[in-house]
Amino acid sequence: MTYEEALAYLQSSAGVKLGLSRVRELTERLGCPQEVPHVLHIAGTNGKGSVGAMLSGILTAAGYRTGHFSTPALLTPCDMFRINTQTVSEAHFARALTQVRAQAEHMADAPTEFELLAACAYHLFADCRFAVVECCMGGDTDCTNVIDAPCLSIITGIALDHCAYLGAHAEEIAFHKAGILKPGCQALVNDTCMSPGVLAVIRERARAIGAPLHTVSTCTGTGEAPTLDGTVYRFDGKEYRLSLPGAYQIRNADTVLHAVSLLRTQGIVIPEEAVQEGLSQITWPGRFEVLHRTPDILFDGAHNPDGILQLRESLVQVFGPAAKAVLVAGVMADKDYAAYPELLHAQTDCVFTVTPDNPRALPADALARTFRACSIPAAACKGVPQAVRCALERAEVQHLPVLGMGSLYLYRDFCEAVSGLLL
């Protein structure tokens, strides 16, 4: 297939069907590539991407060929697949999906889009020493959960999201995410913000299957207030520079450095210089990402209450407790968007809402009404370019930063609009 044919094939396979039977059959037909590399499997409501990117950067800096799979796609489907922190080419992706499709077409029950993508990731990473693989949704029935013996399973945190599939309570969500733990395989959970009940669910899963469970129970490291250039972070007597801005990256770095310690206990050589390099040079789009300076334009894909709280903390620490931002916001209709205005009220000057390019998107006017109901000025825009233009005009007058936020499905259009207006 050409790259364009690969995209069309994926689109024809869209849809959600729970269960692992299809993806198991597909990976078996491919020769079980998921069992070849050392797999680090990551679940969690928030933080998966940043933790995965940091670990991928560290392992690459240590000299290991490392694959990294993360969803959703931000600019193109290729950016879900990285090898040694670099996005695979369109030709490489198309070749891999062609081989996956050749096996999928023999299946009586056709795999879904994300099952194809997961199989494609394992196929692409079969010659890697490490594969850092993030769950797409949940854990136990997630399409990536076909690994029998990961070298490490990581749960970055538990909060409410994807409730229609995972349950309305944090304990139910924890049960699903704990499904990535495997018998006899080391597991790590950051329980800094977890309730005792949620942690108990994960501990019980670990006990039942005999998985050694390690916890990050407090923020072990300390950091200076983050800036748009990153954060100085201290852990176990050493100082690191985190290239990723955002207050929540300190918690993610805590998880990563505990993970590195556990990998070292398995005999995996990770020099301290590689840790320093990996943390200081890694980039991760869409998470408190600085797209432009003067004016300051950022994007953060926070889309659930826990993510919004972390975004708010980052805004306060970087710009000050009294500072406000001009928002360009777009969300999916199945998210808890009604909580956004109250959580962001003190940091919001005004909001220009948009409808992201996705069938599940909430109409811009409905989101604007939600903000106005909390006495936040909000206007619905016909498209992202109009919203960004209005936001920049407002920000210039008030000397405020512009923040694109909400769904990661908004990211590409937001970046293109910023580039079109400022470059």
Secondary structure, DSSP 8 states (H G I E B T S, - for coil): --HHHHHHHHHHT------SHHHHHHHHHTT-GGGSSEEEEEE-SSSHHHHHHHHHHHHHHTT--EEEE-SS-SSSGGGGEEETTEE--HHHHHHHHHHHHHHHTT-SS---HHHHHHHHHHHHTTT-SEEEEE-SS-STT-TT---SS-SEEEE----S-SHHHH-SSHHHHHHHHGGG--TT--EEEE-TT--HHHHHHHHHHHHHHT--EEEE-S--SEE---BTTBEEEEETTEEEEE-S-STTHHHHHHHHHHHHHHHHHTT----HHHHHHHHHH---TTSSEEEETTTTEEEE---SHHHHHHHHHHHHHHH-TT--EEEEEE-BTTS-GGGHHHHHGGGEEEEEE---SSTTB--HHHHHHHHHTTT--EEE-SSHHHHHHHHHHHHHHHT--EEEEE-GGGHHHHHHHHHHHH-
